């Protein structure tokens, strides 16, 4: 059939062979009145992609084309789309649609819309499937399409559209800034953004990690100090220290969670954005009473927050730490396996789309 009726993408067809990709055509949703069609040039590889293709978060709607950190050029727009124009360089994150009519959306929290559509492995209200960014093109509602500042390279901008905003949103909502002390747990794809953004906001930032070898990287990212959790009683010198802890790991089920709670100031917050394949550790009310702390979590960010984040990254010249891999069957396999094995430093972006999909209109 071919473009524009079909796009091409690298698909996973089996959880048993989760890192084996097949290039094949798929049918995108029809171009809506406010939709934007993008010719993709870069896509970040997210831990969410791995959790989806391995089946860690449950059975996926196979075959699945993952990828929700997308940057490319606008090649078509619906008749009522007005926020971007053909030729613009734009990005799409982990959400491509919301109703924009409910009270949640109207409060500026469309990332919590009960009817939201994720960028991949999700059905639109008309029952068409959403496919992600390991592909030639993507279509999304203009509300979830963002202009990329000229001074941020596509390969560096891509990971900001999921990992970046997932870390930025809770920091912004907690009003992190000068005078605040923030702990970032887990120095990986999400955590490195947590340090970058919290430091850029003016906070005093400490990296909290079980990997002492990451101390130099954490300080290079902007952390004032490094706390290793490998030794017994690691938390003792840090009791009542942090206003806010951003947990970016997906290993919370293995935490001595009360140790982390003990490092919070009175009424401080332990906020988690890492999503494990396993449940949160069992808790008793008494575990939180020592500091009167709160537990919270969040999901990506709003349109306004994405735009704020990109403005901050542009003005302060914040750069993701990214490895690039050319997209192909072999490249996709190498990329997701690198993320699965924790070998990325600290994000992976697929590039070289023209080599496999050709110059696209």
Buried (B, 14 or more C-beta within 10 A) or exposed (E): EEBBEBBBBBBBBEBEEBBBBBBEBBEBBEBBEBBBBBBBBBBBBBBBBBBBBBBBBEEBEEBBBBBBBBBBBBBBBBEEBEBBEEEBBBBBBBBBBBBBEBEBBEEEBBBBBEBBBBBBBBEBEEEBBBBBBBBBBBBBBBBBBBBBEEEBBBBBBBBBBBBBBBBBBBBBBBEBEEEBBBBBBBBBBBBBBBBBBBBBBEBBBBBBBBBEEBBEBBBEBBBBBBBBBEEEEBBEEBBEBBBBBBBBBBBBBEBEBBBBBBBBBEEBBBBBBBBBEEEEBEEEEEBBEBBEBEBEEBBBBBBEBBEBBBEBBBEEEBEBBBBBBBBBEEBBBBBBEBBBEEEBBBBBBBBBBEEBBEEBE
